[in-house]
Amino acid sequence: MPELTGDPKQHDPAMFANGMTGSCLCGSIQVTILAKDIFANPKGHLCSCANCRKVAGSYIASNMLLPAEDVKIDDRDGTLKYYDDKATGSGNSVFRYFCSKDGNPVKSETAAYPGKIVLKMGMFPRIPKPEAQGFGLHRQSWEGKHEGIPVYEVKWAGPEKKAMAE
């Protein structure tokens, strides 16, 4: 039986003071976050919109918006492909990148966030506590609440927006 490596508690956040690297399932694509101290404060967001749920293959997606210069992507085998998602609430295309060998979601890019990349956090050994959850109106009726994480009815656009009453 292979060793199970998915327990995030095996990875002390202090290990990632200078960034963090993750990969797709087959290892063809390696993504490095170059930003420092990503575990110092909540970062990223959970998303319950239908498109993010489909990409994540789950009831929720874990994403982190970062400046493009804070992300390094190595595509060893040339498997990084994208889907031009035009079915968005904003009407802007969202380019959803994935590994064409194993299907692993990697990142999204959109004109709504120029110079930024939305990383799909499931490929990393540990995920920082999110700062918010978007599309709270689209949560599953059985879904639990994430303590200390504000939920926004629709799109999360930063802490200046009002959270849903819990």
N, CA, C and O atoms as a DFTB+ gen file, in Angstrom:
664 C
 N C O
     1  1       0.858      -1.184       0.000
     2  2       0.000       0.000       0.000
     3  2       0.901       1.242       0.000
     4  3       1.841       1.320       0.791
     5  1       0.622       2.214      -0.879
     6  2       1.454       3.428      -0.914
     7  2       1.243       4.282       0.332
     8  3       0.194       4.233       0.973
     9  1       2.264       5.060       0.652
    10  2       2.178       5.970       1.788
    11  2       1.161       7.067       1.482
    12  3       1.165       7.641       0.394
    13  1       0.292       7.352       2.448
    14  2      -0.682       8.427       2.283
    15  2      -0.002       9.752       2.627
    16  3       0.590       9.887       3.698
    17  1      -0.085      10.724       1.725
    18  2       0.648      11.978       1.917
    19  2      -0.258      13.197       2.019
    20  3       0.245      14.321       2.036
    21  1      -1.554      13.022       2.087
    22  2      -2.468      14.146       2.015
    23  2      -2.792      14.855       3.309
    24  3      -3.564      15.814       3.296
    25  1      -2.235      14.425       4.424
    26  2      -2.568      15.042       5.706
    27  2      -1.861      16.391       5.832
    28  3      -0.640      16.423       5.984
    29  1      -2.607      17.521       5.772
    30  2      -1.953      18.829       5.839
    31  2      -1.224      19.066       7.157
    32  3      -0.301      19.878       7.215
    33  1      -1.626      18.368       8.211
    34  2      -0.962      18.544       9.501
    35  2       0.478      18.041       9.478
    36  3       1.250      18.341      10.388
    37  1       0.851      17.275       8.441
    38  2       2.234      16.819       8.286
    39  2       3.146      17.967       7.832
    40  3       4.369      17.829       7.833
    41  1       2.550      19.087       7.447
    42  2       3.309      20.198       6.869
    43  2       3.135      21.445       7.737
    44  3       2.120      22.136       7.645
    45  1       4.119      21.724       8.572
    46  2       4.105      22.904       9.436
    47  2       4.061      24.158       8.562
    48  3       4.878      24.286       7.650
    49  1       3.125      25.095       8.813
    50  2       3.075      26.321       8.011
    51  2       4.397      27.083       7.981
    52  3       4.663      27.807       7.021
    53  1       5.226      26.937       9.005
    54  2       6.522      27.620       9.028
    55  2       7.416      27.158       7.877
    56  3       8.331      27.876       7.475
    57  1       7.153      25.953       7.343
    58  2       7.915      25.450       6.200
    59  2       7.723      26.325       4.963
    60  3       8.539      26.299       4.042
    61  1       6.650      27.091       4.951
    62  2       6.277      27.846       3.762
    63  2       6.445      29.352       3.944
    64  3       5.749      30.131       3.293
    65  1       7.343      29.766       4.807
    66  2       7.566      31.190       5.071
    67  2       8.026      31.934       3.820
    68  3       7.769      33.130       3.685
    69  1       8.699      31.245       2.908
    70  2       9.206      31.879       1.697
    71  2       8.478      31.425       0.440
    72  3       8.984      31.618      -0.665
    73  1       7.308      30.829       0.586
    74  2       6.531      30.357      -0.552
    75  2       6.168      28.900      -0.388
    76  3       6.487      28.269       0.620
    77  1       5.491      28.373      -1.405
    78  2       5.005      26.998      -1.317
    79  2       4.851      26.451      -2.726
    80  3       4.469      27.175      -3.646
    81  1       5.153      25.160      -2.889
    82  2       5.033      24.511      -4.189
    83  2       4.046      23.359      -4.100
    84  3       4.011      22.624      -3.113
    85  1       3.248      23.216      -5.147
    86  2       2.317      22.108      -5.284
    87  2       2.353      21.627      -6.717
    88  3       3.038      22.209      -7.558
    89  1       1.614      20.561      -7.001
    90  2       1.613      20.028      -8.359
    91  2       0.270      19.411      -8.686
    92  3      -0.563      19.164      -7.814
    93  1       0.090      19.170      -9.981
    94  2      -1.075      18.421     -10.416
    95  2      -0.877      16.966      -9.994
    96  3       0.184      16.608      -9.485
    97  1      -1.870      16.144     -10.199
    98  2      -1.832      14.764      -9.733
    99  2      -0.718      13.948     -10.390
   100  3      -0.078      13.134      -9.724
   101  1      -0.477      14.154     -11.686
   102  2       0.554      13.367     -12.375
   103  2       1.947      13.976     -12.229
   104  3       2.935      13.327     -12.575
   105  1       2.049      15.215     -11.722
   106  2       3.330      15.852     -11.503
   107  2       3.866      16.621     -12.698
   108  3       4.948      17.202     -12.615
   109  1       3.145      16.638     -13.796
   110  2       3.603      17.354     -14.995
   111  2       3.672      18.857     -14.772
   112  3       4.573      19.527     -15.276
   113  1       2.711      19.385     -14.010
   114  2       2.643      20.829     -13.770
   115  2       2.988      21.095     -12.314
   116  3       2.380      20.530     -11.405
   117  1       3.962      21.951     -12.106
   118  2       4.365      22.342     -10.760
   119  2       4.119      23.837     -10.617
   120  3       4.528      24.627     -11.468
   121  1       3.446      24.218      -9.534
   122  2       3.102      25.615      -9.284
   123  2       3.762      26.051      -7.982
   124  3       3.651      25.382      -6.954
   125  1       4.456      27.196      -8.049
   126  2       5.106      27.735      -6.870
   127  2       4.543      29.111      -6.566
   128  3       4.530      29.990      -7.427
   129  1       4.078      29.293      -5.342
   130  2       3.671      30.604      -4.847
   131  2       4.935      31.249      -4.295
   132  3       5.555      30.717      -3.373
   133  1       5.315      32.385      -4.851
   134  2       6.541      33.057      -4.444
   135  2       6.318      34.050      -3.310
   136  3       7.281      34.546      -2.725
   137  1       5.065      34.344      -2.994
   138  2       4.737      35.289      -1.926
   139  2       5.202      34.737      -0.581
   140  3       5.184      33.528      -0.351
   141  1       5.612      35.625       0.285
   142  2       6.111      35.239       1.603
   143  2       4.983      35.273       2.632
   144  3       4.005      36.005       2.479
   145  1       5.139      34.475       3.670
   146  2       4.225      34.467       4.822
   147  2       2.759      34.306       4.453
   148  3       1.905      35.018       4.982
   149  1       2.457      33.379       3.551
   150  2       1.060      33.206       3.137
   151  2       0.182      32.629       4.241
   152  3      -1.043      32.621       4.118
   153  1       0.796      32.145       5.319
   154  2       0.007      31.622       6.435
   155  2      -0.088      32.617       7.597
   156  3      -0.670      32.302       8.635
   157  1       0.482      33.817       7.425
   158  2       0.468      34.810       8.503
   159  2      -0.945      35.321       8.782
   160  3      -1.282      35.612       9.930
   161  1      -1.762      35.431       7.755
   162  2      -3.151      35.912       7.870
   163  2      -4.027      35.085       6.945
   164  3      -3.519      34.423       6.039
   165  1      -5.348      35.114       7.163
   166  2      -6.215      34.422       6.204
   167  2      -5.974      34.960       4.794
   168  3      -5.801      36.161       4.589
   169  1      -5.968      34.044       3.833
   170  2      -5.745      34.403       2.430
   171  2      -6.627      33.529       1.561
   172  3      -6.935      32.390       1.911
   173  1      -7.022      34.067       0.439
   174  2      -7.811      33.286      -0.499
   175  2      -9.275      33.278      -0.121
   176  3      -9.701      33.947       0.820
   177  1     -10.032      32.506      -0.875
   178  2     -11.465      32.448      -0.610
   179  2     -12.040      31.106      -1.054
   180  3     -11.492      30.417      -1.914
   181  1     -13.139      30.775      -0.446
   182  2     -13.932      29.633      -0.856
   183  2     -14.985      30.141      -1.817
   184  3     -15.479      31.257      -1.653
   185  1     -15.342      29.350      -2.817
   186  2     -16.357      29.783      -3.770
   187  2     -17.380      28.679      -3.980
   188  3     -17.037      27.518      -4.199
   189  1     -18.645      29.073      -3.909
   190  2     -19.740      28.126      -4.094
   191  2     -20.486      28.351      -5.401
   192  3     -21.563      27.785      -5.593
   193  1     -19.939      29.168      -6.312
   194  2     -20.631      29.363      -7.595
   195  2     -20.601      28.048      -8.374
   196  3     -19.717      27.216      -8.168
   197  1     -21.559      27.870      -9.258
   198  2     -21.685      26.615      -9.994
   199  2     -20.434      26.304     -10.812
   200  3     -20.012      25.149     -10.864
   201  1     -19.842      27.293     -11.441
   202  2     -18.681      27.032     -12.290
   203  2     -17.476      26.587     -11.472
   204  3     -16.790      25.638     -11.851
   205  1     -17.207      27.260     -10.351
   206  2     -16.088      26.835      -9.493
   207  2     -16.343      25.448      -8.911
   208  3     -15.418      24.645      -8.786
   209  1     -17.596      25.167      -8.554
   210  2     -17.916      23.822      -8.036
   211  2     -17.624      22.763      -9.096
   212  3     -17.060      21.713      -8.790
   213  1     -18.004      23.038     -10.331
   214  2     -17.755      22.061     -11.401
   215  2     -16.261      21.855     -11.615
   216  3     -15.806      20.720     -11.758
   217  1     -15.499      22.935     -11.639
   218  2     -14.052      22.826     -11.832
   219  2     -13.418      22.058     -10.672
   220  3     -12.524      21.239     -10.884
   221  1     -13.877      22.320      -9.454
   222  2     -13.308      21.654      -8.282
   223  2     -13.793      20.212      -8.144
   224  3     -13.147      19.399      -7.482
   225  1     -14.923      19.895      -8.766
   226  2     -15.484      18.559      -8.597
   227  2     -15.991      18.346      -7.185
   228  3     -15.982      17.224      -6.679
   229  1     -16.435      19.424      -6.545
   230  2     -16.844      19.359      -5.151
   231  2     -17.935      20.396      -4.882
   232  3     -18.315      21.147      -5.780
   233  1     -18.431      20.435      -3.665
   234  2     -19.471      21.388      -3.303
   235  2     -18.919      22.795      -3.109
   236  3     -19.683      23.751      -2.974
   237  1     -17.580      22.926      -3.094
   238  2     -16.950      24.226      -2.863
   239  2     -15.543      24.195      -3.475
   240  3     -14.927      23.136      -3.591
   241  1     -15.058      25.359      -3.858
   242  2     -13.696      25.477      -4.383
   243  2     -12.872      26.342      -3.444
   244  3     -13.390      27.275      -2.829
   245  1     -11.592      26.029      -3.339
   246  2     -10.656      26.832      -2.557
   247  2      -9.724      27.532      -3.540
   248  3      -8.975      26.885      -4.271
   249  1      -9.781      28.871      -3.547
   250  2      -9.045      29.687      -4.507
   251  2      -8.196      30.723      -3.789
   252  3      -8.491      31.116      -2.660
   253  1      -7.120      31.164      -4.472
   254  2      -6.327      32.267      -3.947
   255  2      -5.954      33.184      -5.105
   256  3      -5.324      32.754      -6.071
   257  1      -6.352      34.461      -4.998
   258  2      -6.035      35.474      -5.991
   259  2      -4.677      36.079      -5.655
   260  3      -4.475      36.600      -4.558
   261  1      -3.749      36.006      -6.606
   262  2      -2.394      36.500      -6.390
   263  2      -1.922      37.295      -7.603
   264  3      -2.369      37.041      -8.722
   265  1      -1.011      38.265      -7.389
   266  2      -0.389      38.916      -8.539
   267  2       0.358      37.866      -9.370
   268  3       0.993      36.967      -8.819
   269  1       0.278      37.989     -10.688
   270  2       0.918      37.009     -11.575
   271  2       2.404      36.855     -11.270
   272  3       2.949      35.760     -11.407
   273  1       3.064      37.929     -10.861
   274  2       4.503      37.839     -10.591
   275  2       4.818      37.037      -9.324
   276  3       5.977      36.697      -9.083
   277  1       3.799      36.731      -8.512
   278  2       3.996      35.923      -7.306
   279  2       3.759      34.435      -7.547
   280  3       3.743      33.642      -6.606
   281  1       3.573      34.057      -8.830
   282  2       3.287      32.663      -9.168
   283  2       4.225      32.201     -10.280
   284  3       4.396      32.882     -11.291
   285  1       4.822      31.042     -10.076
   286  2       5.672      30.437     -11.106
   287  2       5.067      29.089     -11.469
   288  3       4.809      28.261     -10.595
   289  1       4.841      28.872     -12.767
   290  2       4.266      27.608     -13.233
   291  2       5.248      26.935     -14.183
   292  3       5.664      27.520     -15.183
   293  1       5.610      25.700     -13.857
   294  2       6.456      24.883     -14.719
   295  2       5.588      23.781     -15.319
   296  3       4.977      22.992     -14.597
   297  1       5.545      23.740     -16.639
   298  2       4.739      22.764     -17.380
   299  2       5.688      21.780     -18.069
   300  3       5.911      21.860     -19.277
   301  1       6.234      20.864     -17.295
   302  2       7.283      19.944     -17.742
   303  2       6.931      19.197     -19.029
   304  3       7.766      19.082     -19.926
   305  1       5.708      18.692     -19.122
   306  2       5.328      17.843     -20.257
   307  2       4.386      18.535     -21.239
   308  3       3.847      17.891     -22.138
   309  1       4.185      19.847     -21.072
   310  2       3.297      20.569     -21.990
   311  2       1.840      20.173     -21.872
   312  3       1.118      20.153     -22.869
   313  1       1.399      19.854     -20.656
   314  2       0.021      19.390     -20.458
   315  2      -0.937      20.491     -20.003
   316  3      -2.132      20.236     -19.854
   317  1      -0.436      21.714     -19.777
   318  2      -1.302      22.803     -19.314
   319  2      -2.163      23.290     -20.479
   320  3      -1.643      23.802     -21.471
   321  1      -3.469      23.129     -20.355
   322  2      -4.446      23.557     -21.362
   323  2      -5.473      24.440     -20.674
   324  3      -5.496      24.533     -19.447
   325  1      -6.327      25.091     -21.465
   326  2      -7.362      25.917     -20.847
   327  2      -8.693      25.756     -21.553
   328  3      -8.779      25.360     -22.715
   329  1      -9.724      26.083     -20.794
   330  2     -11.087      26.126     -21.292
   331  2     -11.551      27.566     -21.150
   332  3     -11.419      28.156     -20.078
   333  1     -12.095      28.137     -22.220
   334  2     -12.613      29.504     -22.208
   335  2     -14.056      29.452     -21.716
   336  3     -14.975      29.175     -22.488
   337  1     -14.248      29.721     -20.427
   338  2     -15.569      29.681     -19.793
   339  2     -16.262      31.014     -20.033
   340  3     -15.893      32.029     -19.442
   341  1     -17.260      31.007     -20.896
   342  2     -18.003      32.225     -21.224
   343  2     -19.313      32.322     -20.432
   344  3     -19.988      33.350     -20.480
   345  1     -19.667      31.273     -19.717
   346  2     -20.918      31.238     -18.959
   347  2     -20.695      31.792     -17.557
   348  3     -20.852      31.078     -16.566
   349  1     -20.328      33.073     -17.479
   350  2     -20.031      33.700     -16.200
   351  2     -21.042      34.799     -15.907
   352  3     -21.630      35.374     -16.823
   353  1     -21.235      35.079     -14.657
   354  2     -22.176      36.125     -14.257
   355  2     -21.766      37.507     -14.733
   356  3     -22.622      38.355     -14.985
   357  1     -20.472      37.742     -14.858
   358  2     -19.981      39.055     -15.279
   359  2     -20.018      39.233     -16.793
   360  3     -19.966      40.357     -17.294
   361  1     -20.108      38.133     -17.511
   362  2     -20.029      38.195     -18.952
   363  2     -18.605      38.156     -19.470
   364  3     -18.391      38.038     -20.677
   365  1     -17.616      38.254     -18.572
   366  2     -16.210      38.152     -18.955
   367  2     -15.816      36.685     -19.044
   368  3     -16.245      35.870     -18.227
   369  1     -15.000      36.354     -20.034
   370  2     -14.452      35.001     -20.104
   371  2     -13.580      34.747     -18.886
   372  3     -12.870      35.637     -18.418
   373  1     -13.641      33.528     -18.383
   374  2     -12.704      33.057     -17.382
   375  2     -11.952      31.913     -18.041
   376  3     -12.543      30.904     -18.425
   377  1     -10.645      32.082     -18.166
   378  2      -9.814      31.046     -18.758
   379  2      -9.411      30.106     -17.639
   380  3      -8.648      30.475     -16.746
   381  1      -9.932      28.881     -17.696
   382  2      -9.735      27.891     -16.638
   383  2      -8.680      26.885     -17.105
   384  3      -8.928      26.080     -18.002
   385  1      -7.511      26.945     -16.487
   386  2      -6.380      26.104     -16.867
   387  2      -6.380      24.809     -16.064
   388  3      -6.728      24.790     -14.884
   389  1      -5.984      23.731     -16.730
   390  2      -5.988      22.412     -16.116
   391  2      -4.921      21.548     -16.769
   392  3      -4.426      21.874     -17.848
   393  1      -4.567      20.454     -16.120
   394  2      -3.640      19.483     -16.692
   395  2      -4.428      18.571     -17.616
   396  3      -5.390      17.930     -17.192
   397  1      -4.021      18.512     -18.878
   398  2      -4.752      17.696     -19.845
   399  2      -4.481      16.202     -19.677
   400  3      -5.157      15.385     -20.302
   401  1      -3.524      15.837     -18.861
   402  2      -3.242      14.422     -18.608
   403  2      -4.101      13.878     -17.476
   404  3      -4.692      12.806     -17.608
   405  1      -4.179      14.615     -16.350
   406  2      -4.913      14.098     -15.192
   407  2      -6.182      14.887     -14.851
   408  3      -6.936      14.487     -13.964
   409  1      -6.424      16.009     -15.551
   410  2      -7.635      16.802     -15.325
   411  2      -7.572      17.751     -14.145
   412  3      -8.550      18.445     -13.869
   413  1      -6.462      17.802     -13.448
   414  2      -6.318      18.636     -12.255
   415  2      -6.480      20.126     -12.587
   416  3      -5.765      20.635     -13.450
   417  1      -7.407      20.838     -11.920
   418  2      -7.488      22.287     -12.115
   419  2      -6.248      22.961     -11.546
   420  3      -5.747      22.557     -10.497
   421  1      -5.746      23.997     -12.238
   422  2      -4.505      24.656     -11.842
   423  2      -4.734      26.119     -11.500
   424  3      -4.355      26.569     -10.419
   425  1      -5.352      26.865     -12.411
   426  2      -5.546      28.296     -12.197
   427  2      -6.662      28.795     -13.091
   428  3      -7.119      28.098     -13.997
   429  1      -7.095      30.031     -12.814
   430  2      -8.030      30.751     -13.679
   431  2      -7.484      32.145     -13.893
   432  3      -6.788      32.694     -13.039
   433  1      -7.808      32.714     -15.047
   434  2      -7.457      34.095     -15.355
   435  2      -8.665      34.751     -16.005
   436  3      -9.393      34.116     -16.768
   437  1      -8.874      36.038     -15.693
   438  2      -9.989      36.777     -16.259
   439  2      -9.640      38.250     -16.357
   440  3      -8.833      38.756     -15.578
   441  1     -10.246      38.936     -17.311
   442  2     -10.036      40.375     -17.476
   443  2     -10.534      41.149     -16.264
   444  3     -10.132      42.293     -16.054
   445  1     -11.405      40.539     -15.462
   446  2     -11.912      41.208     -14.257
   447  2     -10.790      41.464     -13.250
   448  3     -10.892      42.372     -12.424
   449  1      -9.717      40.663     -13.316
   450  2      -8.571      40.812     -12.413
   451  2      -7.288      40.871     -13.239
   452  3      -6.520      39.909     -13.247
   453  1      -7.041      41.985     -13.935
   454  2      -5.843      42.064     -14.773
   455  2      -4.564      41.927     -13.950
   456  3      -4.440      42.506     -12.871
   457  1      -3.615      41.148     -14.480
   458  2      -2.342      40.953     -13.796
   459  2      -2.413      40.011     -12.608
   460  3      -1.450      39.889     -11.851
   461  1      -3.557      39.340     -12.439
   462  2      -3.751      38.432     -11.296
   463  2      -4.031      37.019     -11.806
   464  3      -4.471      36.816     -12.938
   465  1      -3.764      36.064     -10.942
   466  2      -4.044      34.658     -11.199
   467  2      -4.855      34.122     -10.026
   468  3      -4.564      34.423      -8.868
   469  1      -5.872      33.329     -10.335
   470  2      -6.638      32.645      -9.297
   471  2      -6.127      31.207      -9.249
   472  3      -6.421      30.403     -10.134
   473  1      -5.364      30.894      -8.212
   474  2      -4.836      29.534      -8.069
   475  2      -5.873      28.622      -7.438
   476  3      -6.629      29.040      -6.560
   477  1      -5.904      27.391      -7.882
   478  2      -6.755      26.355      -7.312
   479  2      -5.943      25.671      -6.216
   480  3      -4.974      24.972      -6.512
   481  1      -6.317      25.861      -4.977
   482  2      -5.465      25.531      -3.835
   483  2      -5.388      24.046      -3.491
   484  3      -4.528      23.654      -2.702
   485  1      -6.252      23.214      -4.052
   486  2      -6.223      21.787      -3.727
   487  2      -4.930      21.089      -4.093
   488  3      -4.660      19.996      -3.594
   489  1      -4.121      21.695      -4.954
   490  2      -2.870      21.042      -5.369
   491  2      -1.716      21.291      -4.403
   492  3      -0.627      20.749      -4.589
   493  1      -1.943      22.095      -3.387
   494  2      -0.873      22.439      -2.443
   495  2      -0.942      21.568      -1.194
   496  3      -2.011      21.066      -0.849
   497  1       0.191      21.384      -0.512
   498  2       0.216      20.508       0.658
   499  2      -0.589      21.043       1.837
   500  3      -1.036      20.276       2.691
   501  1      -0.768      22.337       1.880
   502  2      -1.521      22.963       2.963
   503  2      -2.213      24.186       2.388
   504  3      -1.679      24.831       1.486
   505  1      -3.392      24.512       2.897
   506  2      -4.177      25.639       2.397
   507  2      -4.360      26.644       3.527
   508  3      -4.821      26.273       4.607
   509  1      -4.004      27.925       3.298
   510  2      -4.245      28.929       4.345
   511  2      -5.738      29.056       4.645
   512  3      -6.583      28.791       3.790
   513  1      -6.043      29.464       5.870
   514  2      -7.438      29.723       6.217
   515  2      -7.955      30.806       5.276
   516  3      -7.325      31.855       5.149
   517  1      -9.088      30.577       4.613
   518  2      -9.630      31.576       3.691
   519  2     -10.094      32.824       4.427
   520  3     -10.455      32.769       5.602
   521  1     -10.080      33.952       3.721
   522  2     -10.557      35.191       4.331
   523  2     -12.054      35.397       4.104
   524  3     -12.666      36.234       4.768
   525  1     -12.655      34.645       3.172
   526  2     -14.086      34.810       2.908
   527  2     -14.602      33.647       2.066
   528  3     -13.833      32.852       1.525
   529  1     -15.930      33.575       1.973
   530  2     -16.593      32.629       1.079
   531  2     -17.530      33.415       0.185
   532  3     -18.336      34.211       0.668
   533  1     -17.428      33.197      -1.113
   534  2     -18.297      33.872      -2.072
   535  2     -19.432      32.973      -2.529
   536  3     -19.373      31.751      -2.395
   537  1     -20.461      33.598      -3.069
   538  2     -21.649      32.918      -3.585
   539  2     -22.322      32.078      -2.501
   540  3     -22.701      30.928      -2.726
   541  1     -22.459      32.685      -1.318
   542  2     -23.111      32.018      -0.192
   543  2     -24.544      31.615      -0.484
   544  3     -25.045      30.647       0.089
   545  1     -25.212      32.348      -1.373
   546  2     -26.581      31.979      -1.747
   547  2     -26.619      30.646      -2.482
   548  3     -27.683      30.039      -2.609
   549  1     -25.470      30.184      -2.968
   550  2     -25.400      28.941      -3.741
   551  2     -24.905      27.766      -2.905
   552  3     -24.627      26.695      -3.444
   553  1     -24.794      27.960      -1.587
   554  2     -24.336      26.864      -0.729
   555  2     -25.386      25.755      -0.686
   556  3     -26.580      25.998      -0.856
   557  1     -24.914      24.547      -0.456
   558  2     -25.807      23.402      -0.296
   559  2     -26.557      23.536       1.026
   560  3     -26.015      24.068       1.995
   561  1     -27.784      23.062       1.072
   562  2     -28.594      23.205       2.288
   563  2     -27.978      22.460       3.475
   564  3     -28.208      22.841       4.622
   565  1     -27.207      21.417       3.219
   566  2     -26.595      20.618       4.283
   567  2     -25.197      21.099       4.659
   568  3     -24.593      20.599       5.609
   569  1     -24.686      22.077       3.902
   570  2     -23.311      22.525       4.104
   571  2     -23.142      23.225       5.444
   572  3     -23.945      24.080       5.817
   573  1     -22.102      22.857       6.153
   574  2     -21.798      23.500       7.425
   575  2     -21.200      24.878       7.224
   576  3     -20.872      25.280       6.107
   577  1     -21.066      25.582       8.316
   578  2     -20.469      26.916       8.266
   579  2     -18.998      26.809       8.664
   580  3     -18.620      25.975       9.486
   581  1     -18.192      27.659       8.071
   582  2     -16.767      27.705       8.387
   583  2     -16.560      28.830       9.383
   584  3     -16.645      30.007       9.031
   585  1     -16.287      28.464      10.626
   586  2     -16.182      29.429      11.719
   587  2     -15.160      30.529      11.412
   588  3     -14.033      30.252      11.002
   589  1     -15.580      31.776      11.619
   590  2     -14.698      32.917      11.455
   591  2     -14.479      33.351      10.018
   592  3     -13.648      34.223       9.761
   593  1     -15.202      32.766       9.078
   594  2     -15.050      33.126       7.663
   595  2     -16.345      33.787       7.199
   596  3     -17.381      33.124       7.134
   597  1     -16.306      35.092       6.873
   598  2     -17.529      35.748       6.415
   599  2     -18.008      35.177       5.081
   600  3     -17.208      34.794       4.228
   601  1     -19.325      35.130       4.923
   602  2     -19.940      34.595       3.712
   603  2     -20.640      35.733       2.987
   604  3     -21.428      36.467       3.583
   605  1     -20.350      35.876       1.704
   606  2     -20.966      36.909       0.871
   607  2     -22.011      36.273      -0.015
   608  3     -21.796      35.194      -0.568
   609  1     -23.165      36.951      -0.153
   610  2     -24.289      36.392      -0.900
   611  2     -23.899      35.969      -2.299
   612  3     -24.212      34.861      -2.733
   613  1     -23.223      36.842      -2.993
   614  2     -22.834      36.521      -4.361
   615  2     -21.317      36.592      -4.428
   616  3     -20.633      35.901      -3.673
   617  1     -20.798      37.391      -5.291
   618  2     -19.359      37.463      -5.510
   619  2     -18.654      38.117      -4.331
   620  3     -19.115      39.127      -3.799
   621  1     -17.536      37.531      -3.931
   622  2     -16.691      38.145      -2.920
   623  2     -15.750      39.087      -3.638
   624  3     -15.003      38.656      -4.516
   625  1     -15.767      40.349      -3.291
   626  2     -14.919      41.339      -3.962
   627  2     -14.022      42.067      -2.962
   628  3     -13.558      43.176      -3.228
   629  1     -13.786      41.451      -1.838
   630  2     -12.914      42.059      -0.847
   631  2     -13.670      42.380       0.424
   632  3     -14.899      42.325       0.451
   633  1     -12.949      42.713       1.471
   634  2     -13.558      42.898       2.789
   635  2     -14.515      44.086       2.888
   636  3     -15.262      44.198       3.860
   637  1     -14.499      44.980       1.884
   638  2     -15.403      46.126       1.969
   639  2     -16.864      45.757       1.691
   640  3     -17.762      46.529       2.028
   641  1     -17.114      44.618       1.096
   642  2     -18.479      44.163       0.826
   643  2     -19.094      43.601       2.097
   644  3     -18.385      43.109       2.975
   645  1     -20.398      43.675       2.191
   646  2     -21.072      43.176       3.387
   647  2     -21.317      41.677       3.309
   648  3     -21.711      41.138       2.275
   649  1     -21.076      41.036       4.417
   650  2     -21.283      39.593       4.498
   651  2     -22.759      39.305       4.787
   652  3     -23.495      40.167       5.266
   653  1     -23.168      38.076       4.483
   654  2     -24.534      37.631       4.790
   655  2     -24.677      37.527       6.301
   656  3     -23.712      37.234       7.007
   657  1     -25.863      37.764       6.779
   658  2     -26.141      37.529       8.198
   659  2     -26.182      36.030       8.424
   660  3     -26.807      35.301       7.654
   661  1     -25.537      35.576       9.446
   662  2     -25.501      34.128       9.734
   663  2     -26.563      33.775      10.740
   664  3     -26.696      32.609      11.113
